[in-house]
Amino acid sequence: MPRKPPRPPPGLPATLARRAVFTIVSANYIAFAATLMQSVRAQQPDAARFIILVDAAQDFPGLDLAAEVLPADQCGIAGFGKMTLWYDVMEMNTAVKPSAFLHLFGRGFGQVVYLDPDILVTAPLAPVWDGLDGHSCVLTPHHMQPLQDGGQPGDLQIMKAGVYNLGFLGLCGDVDGTRLARWWADRLLTGCRVDIAGHMFTDQRWMDLAPALVPRVLILRHPGCNLAYWNLPHRTVAGTVARGFTVDGQTLVFAHFSGIKPDDGSSFSKHQDRYTIGTLPAPMAALCARYRKLVLGNGWAASNRLPYAYSRFPDGRRIEPAMRRWLLRAVDSGRLDPQAPTGIGSNHFDQVDDSAPAAAPVTRLMHQIWLDRADLQTHFPLSTAAGVEGYRTWFLSGDARASGVDPRSIVAVRRLGLPFSFPDTP
């Protein structure tokens, strides 16, 4: 007999009753996404499940994805092509998040939950749905007690990354939830960067403003929601894989394994220094072992090596990190309109950068690398001919290649040629 559709939660309009859970990955993280969605299917079978794929459309034969795969470039994301050019893979996967919410609202889902792919759902998401029944937005704080034991991350590091962990977010498709998602999507067109000095950390820090921007925001304080390395020092995990787990006496709903290495049984998370598997409480260590086994069983050893479609230009040349930073700097300075098509190919970065000091004859890539490194700025001032010649020599001597610069970028510098004149030269 077919399953009856779920009844709308009490007090929630039928138009907002449909529920969906989604995650976002590139192909190399598909084993994580499959593990997550299998756990959602087991614990929350009445919710629709989606994997937003930020990569070339492809199949994953033999893998039980437990969800519908939606290619991100088919979700109506404004500026998608330009974002793939100026964002790296982590920034890009987070930049599309608000647009994915809007896409699912447009498909008729009124309660939508995002979960990072490295999460495992271990019980029904009842605290989350209950929160969305009366709120437009549900957030979980990274921690609810001070982290001042000398370990990392501490309070300051959390503040720099964002008060709320955006590995989880619940939004209601009402007026306020939709307005928040649209504002957030607009901000992330150019503001989804890992730039701590610039007060940005991907999509996350923007949500610090959510409680001020939205009248009905729930800060979900359930200890079993979003258990992770950043709050584990303040929470007591009990139970076993066979019996299930509790956190501070309440059911573990979902655990977040941020920074875990599936093939390293000694590592808990690469993003912290408080725990190793050997120093974790036994129940948490058992949960980690179970999670690693599930991810490995979903083919992580093979899929984690899959290439990222947006790491190269159409001509096959690698998009170097400095190229991405040059583009965003051009956006910030008004030299590049983020709303207009860019039409930028790989040779764009081989041309002389007219924004360099005193119009120094350095390529756009050279200039950005120089801006990124204080040591290069000190040793090779681009306002002098000697500085430019010294920097060019450094670039061609092998130091640039040793720093990871693509050989084609080095060849382009060699083609610039000399001599050149400066105001301080005869």
Residue pairs with C-beta under 8 A, 6 or more apart in sequence:
3 45
3 46
5 46
6 17
6 19
6 46
7 17
8 14
8 16
8 17
9 17
9 129
9 130
9 133
10 133
11 133
11 134
12 110
12 111
12 133
13 110
15 110
16 110
16 111
16 172
16 173
16 174
17 110
17 111
18 48
18 108
18 109
18 110
18 111
19 44
19 46
19 47
19 48
19 109
19 110
19 111
19 112
19 113
19 129
20 47
20 48
20 49
20 50
20 104
20 107
20 109
20 111
20 112
20 113
21 37
21 40
21 44
21 47
21 48
21 49
21 50
21 112
21 113
21 114
21 115
21 125
22 49
22 50
22 51
22 52
22 67
22 100
22 104
22 112
22 113
22 114
22 115
23 33
23 36
23 37
23 50
23 51
23 52
23 67
23 114
23 115
23 116
23 117
23 119
24 51
24 52
24 54
24 72
24 93
24 94
24 96
24 97
24 100
24 114
24 117
25 32
25 33
25 51
25 52
25 53
25 54
25 55
25 93
25 117
26 53
26 54
26 55
26 89
26 92
26 93
26 306
26 308
26 309
27 53
27 55
27 56
27 58
27 60
27 303
27 306
27 307
27 308
27 309
28 303
28 304
28 305
28 306
28 307
28 308
29 117
29 303
29 304
30 51
30 60
30 63
30 65
30 298
30 299
30 303
30 306
31 63
31 262
31 295
31 296
31 298
31 299
31 300
31 303
31 304
32 117
32 118
32 295
32 300
33 51
33 65
33 67
33 117
34 60
34 63
34 64
34 65
34 66
34 298
34 299
35 117
35 120
35 291
35 294
35 295
35 298
36 115
36 116
36 117
36 118
36 119
36 120
36 121
37 49
37 51
37 65
37 66
37 67
38 64
38 66
38 294
38 298
39 120
39 121
39 122
40 47
40 49
40 66
40 67
40 115
40 121
41 49
41 66
41 67
42 121
43 121
43 122
43 123
43 124
43 125
44 121
44 124
44 125
47 113
47 125
48 68
48 109
49 66
49 67
49 68
50 67
50 68
50 69
50 70
50 100
50 104
51 65
51 67
51 68
51 69
51 70
52 70
52 72
52 75
52 96
52 100
53 69
53 70
53 71
53 72
54 72
54 89
54 92
54 93
54 96
54 310
55 71
55 72
55 308
55 309
55 310
56 309
57 71
60 299
60 303
62 299
63 298
63 299
63 303
64 298
70 100
70 103
72 80
72 96
72 100
73 80
73 81
75 96
75 99
75 100
75 103
76 99
76 103
76 106
77 83
77 96
77 99
77 103
77 185
78 99
78 185
78 189
79 189
79 338
79 339
80 96
82 338
82 341
82 342
83 92
83 95
83 96
83 189
83 192
84 92
84 310
85 310
85 319
85 324
85 327
85 342
85 344
86 190
86 324
86 327
86 328
86 331
87 95
87 192
87 193
87 324
88 194
88 321
88 324
89 308
89 310
89 311
90 194
90 202
91 192
91 193
91 194
91 202
92 192
92 310
94 166
94 188
94 192
94 202
94 203
94 204
95 188
95 189
95 192
95 202
95 203
97 114
97 166
97 169
97 184
97 188
97 203
98 181
98 182
98 184
98 185
98 188
98 203
99 181
99 185
100 114
101 112
101 114
101 171
101 177
101 181
102 178
102 181
102 182
102 185
104 112
105 112
105 173
105 177
105 178
105 181
109 173
110 172
110 173
110 174
111 129
111 132
111 170
111 172
111 173
112 170
112 171
112 172
112 173
113 125
113 128
113 132
113 168
113 169
113 170
114 166
114 168
114 169
114 170
114 171
115 121
115 167
115 168
115 254
116 167
116 168
116 256
116 258
118 167
118 256
118 257
118 258
118 260
119 167
119 168
119 226
119 254
119 255
119 256
119 257
120 254
120 255
120 257
120 287
120 291
120 294
121 253
121 254
122 244
122 245
122 251
122 252
122 253
122 254
122 255
123 224
123 244
123 251
123 252
123 253
123 254
124 253
125 253
125 254
126 253
127 220
127 222
127 224
127 225
127 253
128 138
128 170
128 220
128 225
128 253
131 138
131 170
131 218
131 220
132 138
132 170
132 171
132 172
134 216
134 218
135 172
135 216
135 217
135 218
136 171
136 172
136 174
136 176
136 177
136 180
136 214
136 215
136 216
136 217
137 169
137 170
137 171
137 172
137 176
137 177
137 180
137 210
137 214
137 216
137 217
137 218
138 169
138 170
138 171
138 217
138 218
138 220
139 164
139 168
139 169
139 170
139 207
139 210
139 211
139 217
139 218
139 219
139 220
140 164
140 165
140 168
140 219
140 220
140 225
140 226
141 163
141 164
141 165
141 219
141 221
142 158
142 161
142 162
142 163
142 164
142 165
142 230
142 231
143 158
143 230
143 231
143 234
144 221
144 231
144 234
145 234
146 155
147 153
147 154
147 155
147 158
147 230
147 233
148 154
148 155
149 233
149 274
151 233
151 272
151 273
151 274
152 272
152 273
152 274
153 161
153 230
153 271
153 272
158 230
160 196
160 201
161 201
161 204
161 205
162 201
162 204
162 205
162 207
162 208
163 207
163 208
164 204
164 207
164 208
164 210
164 219
165 204
165 226
165 228
165 230
165 256
166 202
166 203
166 204
166 207
167 226
167 228
167 256
167 258
168 225
168 226
168 254
168 256
169 207
171 177
171 180
171 181
176 214
176 215
176 216
177 214
179 214
180 210
180 213
180 214
183 213
184 203
184 206
184 207
187 206
188 203
188 206
189 338
190 328
190 331
190 332
190 338
191 200
191 206
192 200
192 202
192 203
193 200
193 202
193 328
194 200
194 201
194 202
195 201
199 205
210 217
211 217
211 219
222 250
222 253
223 231
223 235
223 247
223 248
223 250
224 246
224 247
224 248
224 250
224 251
224 252
224 253
224 254
225 253
225 254
226 254
226 255
226 256
227 235
227 237
227 247
227 252
227 254
227 255
227 256
228 255
228 256
228 257
228 258
228 269
229 258
229 259
229 268
229 269
229 271
229 272
229 274
229 275
230 272
232 274
232 275
232 284
233 274
235 247
235 248
236 247
236 248
236 281
237 245
237 246
237 247
237 252
237 281
237 283
237 284
237 287
238 245
238 246
238 247
238 249
238 283
239 245
239 246
239 252
239 283
240 283
240 286
241 286
241 287
241 290
244 251
244 252
245 251
245 252
245 255
245 283
245 287
246 252
255 287
255 291
257 269
257 288
257 291
258 269
258 271
259 268
259 269
259 270
259 271
259 272
260 267
260 268
260 269
260 288
260 291
260 292
261 267
261 270
262 292
262 295
262 296
262 300
263 292
263 296
263 300
263 301
265 277
265 289
265 292
266 276
266 277
266 278
267 276
267 277
268 275
268 276
268 277
268 280
268 288
269 275
277 285
277 288
277 289
280 288
310 319
311 318
311 319
312 318
312 319
313 319
313 345
313 346
314 345
315 345
315 346
317 346
317 406
317 408
318 406
319 346
320 349
320 365
320 404
320 405
320 406
320 409
322 365
322 368
322 369
322 372
322 405
323 349
323 364
323 365
323 368
325 368
325 372
326 349
326 353
326 364
326 365
326 367
326 368
327 336
327 342
327 344
329 368
329 371
330 336
330 355
331 337
331 338
333 355
335 355
336 342
346 408
347 412
348 364
349 363
349 364
349 365
349 409
349 412
350 363
350 364
350 365
350 409
350 412
350 413
350 415
351 363
351 364
352 359
352 361
352 362
352 363
352 364
352 416
353 362
353 363
353 364
353 366
353 367
355 367
356 362
356 367
356 382
357 381
357 382
357 383
358 382
358 383
358 422
358 423
360 367
360 382
360 383
360 387
360 388
360 422
361 388
361 416
361 420
362 370
362 382
362 388
362 391
362 392
362 413
362 416
363 409
363 412
363 413
363 416
365 405
365 409
365 412
366 391
366 392
366 395
366 413
367 382
369 376
369 400
369 403
369 405
370 376
370 377
370 380
370 382
370 391
371 377
376 391
376 394
379 390
379 394
380 387
380 388
380 390
380 391
380 394
381 387
382 388
382 391
384 422
384 424
385 420
385 421
385 422
385 424
385 425
388 420
388 422
389 418
392 413
392 416
392 418
394 400
395 405
395 410
395 413
396 410
396 413
396 414
400 409
400 410
400 413
401 407
401 410
